């Protein structure tokens, strides 16, 4: 085990702050290179390879000194998105709200620097809040942040490989869940939207779904509480809640679907399927959730897939009323929404989706376990509190064992 040395970020690599082309030149936007902004980070795990907007060849040429090679470390440095970190799988350009580091590979590996910056989240927040109503870390301050790094490159690789192996497994499980979700949503569209058979009837959702079901709650009991940040924009996964007493808000159980009812959360796709509570546990959540519970004879999987169905979501969005920025869905209009229904097809759909949702549930349990392990190890490994005994075993994920030693 080698020594660790302190470096300023500017000494570990080239820092590049992005830039946005002027709106006066729309021809500079296009599809030739991803143009990453903080809002794109909702799509990413560890890696970024696409974005909502892109640049044309003209835009790339004008900003060629802002191009980030593969394996740069992209760090959001403003507002509520402060401190989010990704690596790019393809060359990209970012906007000015992102400071990026092109690592000097003689001093620091890409993966180690990635995890080191993640571990600096609180430091970034501290820099960003100094003397500003909106947290922001400018390039000058960012470059001066001091990081402690092992001088031995092999030790850096070994530390990062442990964390990477966990992140790779987490990413694989997320991708498997996305595939399983897509299979269920495809069946929903085929059986309840596209096919027309005898025995179908049109039913309003108030006959199939209980909206915001009544539950007996207490302000003196601690419930597991989920806020809006716990909902995903693109999947049913709901991140872990916290135990707290609750004076108001939604109430729900396993099998319920949560739908954001306020702008822009609804438009962004925030929706979740509750499946990891304890048996018979009642949880609480944001007042901005619509809770959708399947009535008897209706599959809860049908309710979730409906919540992701584009026509239903568009109906919800079109129903929104209120002042700009605080518009909310009119639940009464959702109750009137009609969809094709067949008891026989509903039963078939539930049976077909049961194994998909059970597998998703088991994968989510694994994801939470691996995430806790990674989050526990990361600060200990990045500070040197826990050191690696080299050489590592040939496999970290199969027969090999991770050998760690307290400093």
TORVOMI-230261 format. One record per residue (C-alpha): y, x, z; residue in three letters. Coordinates in nm, 4 decimals, padded with zeros to 6 digits. Each point is the difference from the previous one (the first is absolute). Layout:
<recs>
+----------+----------+----------+------+
|       c2 |       c1 |       c3 | type |
+----------+----------+----------+------+
|        Y |        X |        Z |  ALA |
...
+----------+----------+----------+------+
</recs>
This chain:
<recs>
+----------+----------+----------+------+
|       c2 |       c1 |       c3 | type |
+----------+----------+----------+------+
|  00.0000 |  00.0000 |  00.0000 |  UNK |
|  00.3305 |  00.1467 | -00.1111 |  UNK |
|  00.3553 | -00.0207 |  00.1292 |  UNK |
|  00.2403 | -00.2852 | -00.0717 |  UNK |
|  00.3518 |  00.0685 | -00.1234 |  UNK |
|  00.3165 | -00.2094 | -00.0120 |  UNK |
|  00.1620 | -00.0688 | -00.3369 |  UNK |
|  00.2890 | -00.2143 | -00.1140 |  UNK |
| -00.1065 | -00.2498 | -00.2650 |  UNK |
|  00.2215 |  00.1755 | -00.2551 |  UNK |
| -00.2036 |  00.3173 |  00.0525 |  UNK |
| -00.3323 | -00.1764 | -00.0626 |  UNK |
|  00.0912 | -00.1254 | -00.3446 |  UNK |
|  00.2660 | -00.1315 | -00.2345 |  UNK |
|  00.1689 | -00.3178 |  00.1241 |  UNK |
|  00.0992 | -00.2482 | -00.2721 |  UNK |
|  00.2061 | -00.3134 |  00.0645 |  UNK |
| -00.0477 | -00.2663 | -00.2660 |  UNK |
|  00.2615 | -00.1767 | -00.2061 |  UNK |
|  00.0364 | -00.3426 | -00.1626 |  UNK |
|  00.1181 | -00.0252 | -00.3630 |  UNK |
|  00.3231 | -00.1924 | -00.0478 |  UNK |
| -00.0318 | -00.3718 | -00.0763 |  UNK |
|  00.2389 |  00.0723 | -00.2878 |  UNK |
| -00.2925 |  00.1616 | -00.1840 |  UNK |
| -00.2896 | -00.2503 |  00.0047 |  UNK |
| -00.1691 |  00.1993 | -00.2751 |  UNK |
| -00.0821 |  00.2640 |  00.2625 |  UNK |
| -00.2532 | -00.2354 |  00.1587 |  UNK |
| -00.3387 | -00.0424 | -00.1624 |  UNK |
| -00.3681 |  00.0860 |  00.0369 |  UNK |
| -00.0260 |  00.3748 | -00.0527 |  UNK |
|  00.0063 |  00.1108 |  00.3657 |  UNK |
| -00.0231 | -00.1852 |  00.3349 |  UNK |
|  00.3316 | -00.0411 |  00.1817 |  UNK |
| -00.0868 | -00.0290 |  00.3692 |  UNK |
|  00.2170 | -00.1713 |  00.2604 |  UNK |
| -00.0798 | -00.0809 |  00.3660 |  UNK |
| -00.1013 | -00.3561 | -00.0929 |  UNK |
| -00.2925 |  00.1419 | -00.2014 |  UNK |
| -00.1587 |  00.1482 |  00.3117 |  UNK |
| -00.1542 | -00.3374 |  00.0867 |  UNK |
| -00.2511 |  00.0670 | -00.2799 |  UNK |
| -00.1003 |  00.3448 |  00.1189 |  UNK |
| -00.2416 |  00.1556 |  00.2419 |  UNK |
|  00.0083 |  00.3761 | -00.0189 |  UNK |
|  00.0611 |  00.0200 | -00.3752 |  UNK |
|  00.2625 | -00.1347 | -00.2408 |  UNK |
| -00.0668 | -00.0277 | -00.3720 |  UNK |
|  00.2003 | -00.3040 | -00.1158 |  UNK |
|  00.3176 | -00.1893 |  00.0842 |  UNK |
|  00.1740 | -00.3305 | -00.0684 |  UNK |
|  00.2494 |  00.1708 | -00.2290 |  UNK |
| -00.0218 |  00.2961 | -00.2314 |  UNK |
|  00.2222 |  00.2270 | -00.2054 |  UNK |
|  00.0186 |  00.0440 | -00.3743 |  UNK |
| -00.0104 |  00.3358 | -00.1739 |  UNK |
|  00.3822 | -00.0053 |  00.0024 |  UNK |
|  00.0061 | -00.0610 |  00.3741 |  UNK |
| -00.2581 |  00.2709 |  00.0672 |  UNK |
|  00.1939 |  00.2469 | -00.2135 |  UNK |
|  00.3256 | -00.0709 |  00.1832 |  UNK |
| -00.1708 |  00.0407 |  00.3399 |  UNK |
| -00.2396 |  00.2795 | -00.0944 |  UNK |
|  00.1118 |  00.2092 |  00.3007 |  UNK |
| -00.1216 | -00.2865 |  00.2232 |  UNK |
| -00.3564 | -00.0069 | -00.1360 |  UNK |
| -00.2563 |  00.0467 |  00.2758 |  UNK |
| -00.3253 |  00.1746 | -00.0963 |  UNK |
| -00.3349 | -00.1375 |  00.1146 |  UNK |
| -00.0583 |  00.0607 |  00.3706 |  UNK |
|  00.3610 | -00.0222 |  00.1174 |  UNK |
|  00.0669 | -00.1565 |  00.3411 |  UNK |
|  00.2251 | -00.3077 | -00.0361 |  UNK |
|  00.1796 | -00.1091 |  00.3196 |  UNK |
|  00.2114 | -00.3148 |  00.0376 |  UNK |
|  00.3202 |  00.0865 |  00.1850 |  UNK |
|  00.2005 | -00.3187 |  00.0472 |  UNK |
| -00.0050 | -00.3286 |  00.1887 |  UNK |
| -00.3081 | -00.1820 |  00.1241 |  UNK |
| -00.2160 |  00.1909 | -00.2495 |  UNK |
|  00.0890 |  00.3307 |  00.1653 |  UNK |
| -00.2868 |  00.2468 |  00.0333 |  UNK |
| -00.2522 | -00.1395 | -00.2475 |  UNK |
| -00.1863 |  00.2799 | -00.1779 |  UNK |
| -00.2107 |  00.0175 | -00.3182 |  UNK |
| -00.1278 |  00.2586 | -00.2455 |  UNK |
|  00.0391 | -00.0577 | -00.3735 |  UNK |
| -00.3054 |  00.0040 | -00.2291 |  UNK |
|  00.2155 |  00.0177 | -00.3142 |  UNK |
|  00.3440 |  00.1492 | -00.0727 |  UNK |
|  00.2705 | -00.2372 |  00.1267 |  UNK |
|  00.3717 | -00.0336 |  00.0679 |  UNK |
|  00.1347 | -00.1775 |  00.3088 |  UNK |
|  00.3265 | -00.1610 |  00.0987 |  UNK |
|  00.2498 |  00.1591 |  00.2383 |  UNK |
| -00.1559 | -00.1627 |  00.3087 |  UNK |
| -00.2963 |  00.2369 | -00.0212 |  UNK |
| -00.0022 |  00.3703 |  00.0835 |  UNK |
| -00.2999 |  00.1809 | -00.1456 |  UNK |
| -00.1529 |  00.3408 |  00.0622 |  UNK |
| -00.1678 |  00.2087 | -00.2687 |  UNK |
| -00.2150 |  00.2174 |  00.2307 |  UNK |
| -00.0060 |  00.3798 | -00.0187 |  UNK |
| -00.3780 |  00.0345 | -00.0163 |  UNK |
|  00.0197 |  00.3555 |  00.1353 |  UNK |
|  00.1250 | -00.1414 |  00.3305 |  UNK |
| -00.1316 | -00.3543 |  00.0286 |  UNK |
| -00.2590 | -00.2188 | -00.1709 |  UNK |
|  00.0960 | -00.3376 | -00.1414 |  UNK |
| -00.2358 | -00.1956 |  00.2262 |  UNK |
|  00.1014 |  00.1810 |  00.3178 |  UNK |
|  00.3699 | -00.0549 | -00.0730 |  UNK |
| -00.0665 | -00.3676 | -00.0708 |  UNK |
| -00.1570 | -00.0519 |  00.3429 |  UNK |
|  00.2593 |  00.2188 |  00.1701 |  UNK |
|  00.2822 | -00.2172 | -00.1350 |  UNK |
| -00.1829 | -00.3160 |  00.1110 |  UNK |
| -00.0130 |  00.1526 |  00.3475 |  UNK |
|  00.3805 |  00.0484 | -00.0164 |  UNK |
|  00.0723 | -00.3730 | -00.0191 |  UNK |
|  00.1884 | -00.0140 |  00.3304 |  UNK |
|  00.1974 |  00.3138 | -00.0878 |  UNK |
|  00.1123 | -00.1584 | -00.3257 |  UNK |
|  00.1022 | -00.3177 |  00.1799 |  UNK |
|  00.1999 |  00.2043 |  00.2501 |  UNK |
|  00.1866 |  00.1882 | -00.2736 |  UNK |
|  00.0585 | -00.3215 | -00.1934 |  UNK |
|  00.1544 | -00.1967 |  00.2839 |  UNK |
|  00.2617 |  00.2591 |  00.0910 |  UNK |
|  00.3463 | -00.1482 | -00.0595 |  UNK |
| -00.1045 | -00.2585 | -00.2569 |  UNK |
| -00.0460 | -00.3772 |  00.0054 |  UNK |
| -00.2659 |  00.0382 | -00.2702 |  UNK |
| -00.2525 |  00.2766 |  00.0818 |  UNK |
|  00.0162 |  00.2709 | -00.2654 |  UNK |
| -00.1078 |  00.3631 | -00.0224 |  UNK |
|  00.1949 |  00.1905 | -00.2651 |  UNK |
| -00.1398 |  00.2979 | -00.1859 |  UNK |
|  00.1839 |  00.2542 |  00.2139 |  UNK |
| -00.1364 | -00.1352 |  00.3281 |  UNK |
| -00.3456 | -00.0501 | -00.1503 |  UNK |
| -00.0201 |  00.3629 | -00.1095 |  UNK |
|  00.0855 |  00.1217 |  00.3514 |  UNK |
| -00.2870 | -00.1804 |  00.1758 |  UNK |
| -00.2299 |  00.2583 |  00.1590 |  UNK |
| -00.3779 | -00.0208 | -00.0419 |  UNK |
| -00.2650 |  00.2125 |  00.1694 |  UNK |
| -00.2689 |  00.1039 | -00.2476 |  UNK |
| -00.3150 |  00.2165 |  00.0239 |  UNK |
|  00.0512 |  00.3272 | -00.1846 |  UNK |
| -00.3655 | -00.0054 | -00.1074 |  UNK |
| -00.0252 | -00.2143 | -00.3155 |  UNK |
| -00.3722 | -00.0557 |  00.0629 |  UNK |
|  00.0791 | -00.1495 |  00.3394 |  UNK |
|  00.2520 | -00.2335 | -00.1656 |  UNK |
| -00.2636 | -00.1083 | -00.2528 |  UNK |
| -00.2569 | -00.0606 |  00.2727 |  UNK |
|  00.2379 | -00.2086 |  00.2115 |  UNK |
|  00.1096 | -00.2078 | -00.2986 |  UNK |
| -00.3587 | -00.0466 | -00.1214 |  UNK |
| -00.0937 | -00.1782 |  00.3231 |  UNK |
|  00.2868 | -00.2457 | -00.0347 |  UNK |
| -00.0520 | -00.0335 | -00.3763 |  UNK |
| -00.3667 | -00.0881 |  00.0464 |  UNK |
|  00.1029 | -00.2871 |  00.2259 |  UNK |
|  00.2744 | -00.1167 | -00.2380 |  UNK |
| -00.2388 |  00.0162 | -00.2976 |  UNK |
| -00.2492 | -00.2233 |  00.1815 |  UNK |
|  00.2767 | -00.2431 |  00.1006 |  UNK |
|  00.1254 | -00.0118 | -00.3599 |  UNK |
| -00.3527 | -00.0633 | -00.1323 |  UNK |
| -00.0485 | -00.2916 |  00.2395 |  UNK |
|  00.3378 | -00.1493 | -00.0985 |  UNK |
| -00.0958 |  00.0226 | -00.3691 |  UNK |
| -00.3352 | -00.1652 |  00.0664 |  UNK |
|  00.1772 | -00.2827 |  00.1800 |  UNK |
|  00.2410 | -00.0454 | -00.2898 |  UNK |
| -00.2976 | -00.0323 | -00.2345 |  UNK |
| -00.1674 | -00.2568 |  00.2256 |  UNK |
|  00.3244 | -00.1984 |  00.0268 |  UNK |
|  00.0400 |  00.0050 | -00.3775 |  UNK |
| -00.3541 | -00.1367 | -00.0455 |  UNK |
|  00.0740 | -00.2910 |  00.2365 |  UNK |
|  00.3342 | -00.0749 | -00.1693 |  UNK |
| -00.1661 |  00.0053 | -00.3424 |  UNK |
| -00.2578 | -00.2568 |  00.1162 |  UNK |
|  00.2807 | -00.2145 |  00.1411 |  UNK |
|  00.1863 | -00.0052 | -00.3315 |  UNK |
| -00.3167 | -00.0661 | -00.2004 |  UNK |
| -00.1285 | -00.2834 |  00.2179 |  UNK |
|  00.3170 | -00.1696 |  00.1244 |  UNK |
|  00.2496 |  00.0669 | -00.2796 |  UNK |
| -00.1640 |  00.0686 | -00.3363 |  UNK |
| -00.3248 | -00.2019 | -00.0063 |  UNK |
|  00.0012 | -00.3738 | -00.0628 |  UNK |
| -00.3156 | -00.1918 |  00.0920 |  UNK |
| -00.1000 | -00.3514 |  00.0920 |  UNK |
|  00.0403 | -00.0841 |  00.3659 |  UNK |
|  00.3291 |  00.1876 |  00.0455 |  UNK |
|  00.2967 | -00.1733 |  00.1580 |  UNK |
|  00.3547 |  00.1060 |  00.0698 |  UNK |
|  00.0824 |  00.0332 |  00.3677 |  UNK |
|  00.3243 |  00.0760 |  00.1816 |  UNK |
| -00.0257 |  00.2957 |  00.2352 |  UNK |
|  00.0774 | -00.2159 |  00.3040 |  UNK |
| -00.3519 | -00.1395 | -00.0489 |  UNK |
| -00.1572 |  00.3465 | -00.0048 |  UNK |
|  00.2138 |  00.2185 |  00.2259 |  UNK |
|  00.1613 | -00.0285 |  00.3421 |  UNK |
|  00.3424 |  00.1622 | -00.0173 |  UNK |
|  00.1237 |  00.1597 |  00.3250 |  UNK |
| -00.2768 | -00.1480 |  00.2177 |  UNK |
|  00.0925 | -00.0909 |  00.3560 |  UNK |
| -00.1436 |  00.2247 |  00.2718 |  UNK |
|  00.0396 | -00.0043 |  00.3761 |  UNK |
|  00.1964 |  00.3147 |  00.0869 |  UNK |
|  00.1603 |  00.1480 |  00.3118 |  UNK |
|  00.3045 |  00.2219 |  00.0458 |  UNK |
| -00.1707 |  00.1700 |  00.2972 |  UNK |
| -00.3066 |  00.1264 | -00.1863 |  UNK |
| -00.0168 |  00.3206 | -00.2031 |  UNK |
| -00.1147 | -00.0660 | -00.3555 |  UNK |
| -00.0703 |  00.2401 | -00.2833 |  UNK |
|  00.3248 | -00.0277 | -00.1949 |  UNK |
|  00.0475 |  00.0729 | -00.3716 |  UNK |
|  00.3452 |  00.0361 | -00.1546 |  UNK |
|  00.0917 | -00.0131 | -00.3685 |  UNK |
| -00.0630 |  00.3736 | -00.0451 |  UNK |
| -00.3686 | -00.0613 |  00.0747 |  UNK |
| -00.0467 | -00.1941 | -00.3253 |  UNK |
| -00.0809 |  00.1795 | -00.3235 |  UNK |
|  00.1830 | -00.0600 | -00.3275 |  UNK |
| -00.3165 |  00.0230 | -00.2080 |  UNK |
| -00.3121 | -00.0617 |  00.2089 |  UNK |
| -00.1403 | -00.2142 |  00.2810 |  UNK |
|  00.0045 |  00.2933 |  00.2433 |  UNK |
|  00.2002 | -00.0603 |  00.3169 |  UNK |
|  00.0919 |  00.3119 |  00.1970 |  UNK |
| -00.0559 |  00.0156 |  00.3752 |  UNK |
|  00.2121 | -00.2124 |  00.2304 |  UNK |
|  00.1218 |  00.0706 |  00.3512 |  UNK |
| -00.0617 | -00.1801 |  00.3293 |  UNK |
|  00.3088 | -00.1809 |  00.1309 |  UNK |
|  00.1260 | -00.3254 |  00.1445 |  UNK |
|  00.1524 | -00.2329 | -00.2592 |  UNK |
|  00.2597 | -00.2727 |  00.0468 |  UNK |
| -00.0172 | -00.1371 | -00.3536 |  UNK |
| -00.1689 |  00.0570 | -00.3307 |  UNK |
| -00.3091 | -00.0897 | -00.1976 |  UNK |
| -00.3512 | -00.0286 |  00.1415 |  UNK |
| -00.3237 |  00.0655 | -00.1899 |  UNK |
| -00.3695 |  00.0878 |  00.0162 |  UNK |
| -00.2642 |  00.1736 | -00.2104 |  UNK |
| -00.0304 | -00.1690 | -00.3388 |  UNK |
|  00.3682 | -00.0946 | -00.0244 |  UNK |
|  00.2260 |  00.1203 | -00.2815 |  UNK |
|  00.3518 |  00.1242 |  00.0782 |  UNK |
|  00.2688 | -00.0480 | -00.2636 |  UNK |
|  00.3528 |  00.1394 |  00.0319 |  UNK |
|  00.2492 | -00.2841 | -00.0399 |  UNK |
|  00.3279 |  00.1938 | -00.0103 |  UNK |
|  00.1655 |  00.1931 | -00.2817 |  UNK |
| -00.0645 |  00.2744 | -00.1108 |  UNK |
| -00.3313 |  00.0286 |  00.1882 |  UNK |
| -00.1600 | -00.2863 | -00.1941 |  UNK |
|  00.1132 |  00.1351 | -00.3377 |  UNK |
| -00.1297 |  00.3448 |  00.0990 |  UNK |
| -00.3449 | -00.1496 |  00.0578 |  UNK |
| -00.0402 |  00.0150 |  00.3783 |  UNK |
| -00.3183 | -00.1934 |  00.0731 |  UNK |
| -00.2997 |  00.0610 |  00.2246 |  UNK |
| -00.3418 | -00.1340 |  00.0957 |  UNK |
| -00.0812 |  00.0025 |  00.3726 |  UNK |
| -00.3489 |  00.1372 |  00.0610 |  UNK |
|  00.0012 |  00.2700 |  00.2678 |  UNK |
|  00.0866 | -00.1913 |  00.3155 |  UNK |
| -00.2571 | -00.0524 |  00.2740 |  UNK |
| -00.2098 | -00.3158 | -00.0187 |  UNK |
|  00.2119 | -00.3021 |  00.0992 |  UNK |
|  00.3051 |  00.2258 |  00.0537 |  UNK |
|  00.3392 | -00.1559 | -00.0601 |  UNK |
|  00.2634 |  00.2393 | -00.1349 |  UNK |
|  00.3753 | -00.0402 | -00.0441 |  UNK |
|  00.2335 |  00.1112 | -00.2734 |  UNK |
|  00.3394 | -00.0119 | -00.1616 |  UNK |
|  00.1889 | -00.3292 | -00.0219 |  UNK |
|  00.0279 |  00.0821 | -00.3718 |  UNK |
| -00.3745 | -00.0531 | -00.0642 |  UNK |
| -00.1464 | -00.3171 | -00.1457 |  UNK |
| -00.3502 | -00.0342 |  00.1461 |  UNK |
| -00.2512 | -00.1617 | -00.2394 |  UNK |
| -00.3307 | -00.1176 |  00.1485 |  UNK |
| -00.2880 | -00.1498 | -00.1999 |  UNK |
| -00.0931 | -00.3569 |  00.0875 |  UNK |
| -00.3637 | -00.0941 |  00.0566 |  UNK |
| -00.2025 |  00.0428 | -00.3178 |  UNK |
|  00.2535 |  00.2414 | -00.1519 |  UNK |
| -00.0711 |  00.3732 | -00.0231 |  UNK |
|  00.2512 |  00.2277 |  00.1769 |  UNK |
| -00.0593 |  00.2416 | -00.2896 |  UNK |
|  00.1307 | -00.2708 | -00.2354 |  UNK |
|  00.3187 | -00.0239 |  00.2093 |  UNK |
|  00.0614 |  00.3754 | -00.0150 |  UNK |
| -00.0644 |  00.0238 | -00.3757 |  UNK |
|  00.2307 | -00.2986 | -00.0535 |  UNK |
|  00.2746 |  00.1861 |  00.1915 |  UNK |
| -00.0268 |  00.2819 | -00.2568 |  UNK |
| -00.0073 | -00.2358 | -00.3001 |  UNK |
|  00.3150 |  00.0536 | -00.2088 |  UNK |
|  00.0744 | -00.3693 | -00.0663 |  UNK |
| -00.0225 | -00.0844 |  00.3709 |  UNK |
|  00.2228 |  00.2940 |  00.0919 |  UNK |
|  00.2554 | -00.0942 | -00.2663 |  UNK |
|  00.0067 | -00.3532 |  00.1395 |  UNK |
|  00.0654 |  00.1402 |  00.3475 |  UNK |
|  00.2776 |  00.2239 | -00.1310 |  UNK |
|  00.1639 | -00.2828 | -00.1957 |  UNK |
|  00.0002 | -00.2182 |  00.3136 |  UNK |
|  00.2055 |  00.2470 |  00.2038 |  UNK |
|  00.3290 | -00.1201 |  00.1446 |  UNK |
|  00.2652 |  00.1487 |  00.2255 |  UNK |
|  00.2776 |  00.2546 | -00.0148 |  UNK |
| -00.0311 |  00.3095 | -00.2159 |  UNK |
| -00.2328 |  00.2557 |  00.1559 |  UNK |
| -00.1402 | -00.2498 |  00.2529 |  UNK |
| -00.1693 | -00.2531 | -00.2260 |  UNK |
| -00.3261 | -00.1529 |  00.1199 |  UNK |
| -00.2871 | -00.1956 | -00.1527 |  UNK |
| -00.0040 | -00.3772 |  00.0429 |  UNK |
| -00.3509 | -00.0527 |  00.1363 |  UNK |
|  00.0110 | -00.3705 | -00.0920 |  UNK |
|  00.0040 |  00.0935 | -00.3683 |  UNK |
| -00.3092 |  00.2174 |  00.0453 |  UNK |
| -00.1829 | -00.2952 |  00.1536 |  UNK |
|  00.0666 | -00.1965 | -00.3205 |  UNK |
| -00.1330 |  00.2765 | -00.2260 |  UNK |
| -00.3055 | -00.1238 | -00.1914 |  UNK |
| -00.3097 |  00.1906 | -00.1065 |  UNK |
| -00.3384 | -00.0888 | -00.1490 |  UNK |
| -00.2669 | -00.0670 |  00.2605 |  UNK |
| -00.3765 | -00.0480 |  00.0021 |  UNK |
| -00.2070 |  00.0029 |  00.3188 |  UNK |
| -00.2967 |  00.1528 | -00.1817 |  UNK |
|  00.2103 |  00.2771 | -00.1529 |  UNK |
|  00.1731 |  00.0638 |  00.3347 |  UNK |
| -00.3391 |  00.0550 |  00.1632 |  UNK |
| -00.1099 |  00.2293 | -00.2825 |  UNK |
|  00.3240 |  00.1947 |  00.0239 |  UNK |
| -00.0375 |  00.0500 |  00.3752 |  UNK |
| -00.3573 |  00.1256 | -00.0391 |  UNK |
|  00.0986 |  00.2342 | -00.2841 |  UNK |
|  00.2920 |  00.1511 |  00.1959 |  UNK |
| -00.1621 |  00.0229 |  00.3427 |  UNK |
| -00.1523 |  00.3457 | -00.0508 |  UNK |
|  00.3223 |  00.1283 | -00.1622 |  UNK |
|  00.2107 | -00.0979 |  00.3010 |  UNK |
| -00.2564 |  00.1254 |  00.2522 |  UNK |
| -00.0055 |  00.3381 | -00.1739 |  UNK |
|  00.3804 |  00.0087 | -00.0003 |  UNK |
| -00.0079 | -00.0694 |  00.3747 |  UNK |
| -00.2416 |  00.2870 |  00.0664 |  UNK |
|  00.2081 |  00.2321 | -00.2196 |  UNK |
|  00.3153 | -00.0962 |  00.1921 |  UNK |
| -00.1714 |  00.0892 |  00.3273 |  UNK |
| -00.0894 |  00.3421 | -00.1435 |  UNK |
|  00.3541 |  00.0463 | -00.1293 |  UNK |
|  00.1466 | -00.0694 |  00.3447 |  UNK |
| -00.2452 |  00.2401 |  00.1657 |  UNK |
|  00.0700 |  00.2791 | -00.2477 |  UNK |
|  00.3754 | -00.0608 |  00.0152 |  UNK |
|  00.0016 |  00.0285 |  00.3786 |  UNK |
| -00.1992 |  00.3244 | -00.0228 |  UNK |
|  00.2372 |  00.1446 | -00.2601 |  UNK |
|  00.3090 | -00.1055 |  00.1955 |  UNK |
| -00.1437 |  00.1563 |  00.3164 |  UNK |
| -00.0947 |  00.3280 | -00.1678 |  UNK |
|  00.3107 |  00.0417 | -00.2165 |  UNK |
|  00.2572 |  00.0919 |  00.2713 |  UNK |
| -00.2523 |  00.2177 |  00.1838 |  UNK |
| -00.0918 |  00.1936 | -00.3150 |  UNK |
|  00.3575 |  00.0253 | -00.1257 |  UNK |
|  00.1287 |  00.1383 |  00.3303 |  UNK |
| -00.2846 |  00.2462 |  00.0509 |  UNK |
| -00.1027 | -00.1781 |  00.3214 |  UNK |
| -00.3442 | -00.0286 | -00.1570 |  UNK |
| -00.1061 |  00.3004 | -00.2067 |  UNK |
| -00.2622 |  00.0390 | -00.2699 |  UNK |
| -00.2938 |  00.2339 |  00.0497 |  UNK |
| -00.0527 |  00.1692 | -00.3342 |  UNK |
| -00.2002 | -00.0065 | -00.2148 |  UNK |
| -00.0452 | -00.3738 | -00.0171 |  UNK |
| -00.3456 | -00.1458 | -00.0734 |  UNK |
| -00.0724 | -00.0588 | -00.3700 |  UNK |
|  00.0486 | -00.3767 |  00.0307 |  UNK |
|  00.2471 | -00.1895 |  00.2147 |  UNK |
| -00.1184 | -00.3431 | -00.1006 |  UNK |
| -00.3808 |  00.0282 |  00.0012 |  UNK |
| -00.2214 |  00.2390 |  00.1939 |  UNK |
|  00.2772 |  00.2326 |  00.1111 |  UNK |
|  00.1880 | -00.0360 |  00.3275 |  UNK |
|  00.3698 |  00.0597 |  00.0542 |  UNK |
|  00.0391 |  00.2784 |  00.2548 |  UNK |
|  00.3230 | -00.0184 |  00.1943 |  UNK |
|  00.1241 |  00.2036 |  00.2900 |  UNK |
|  00.2790 | -00.0719 |  00.2430 |  UNK |
|  00.2825 |  00.2538 | -00.0281 |  UNK |
+----------+----------+----------+------+
</recs>
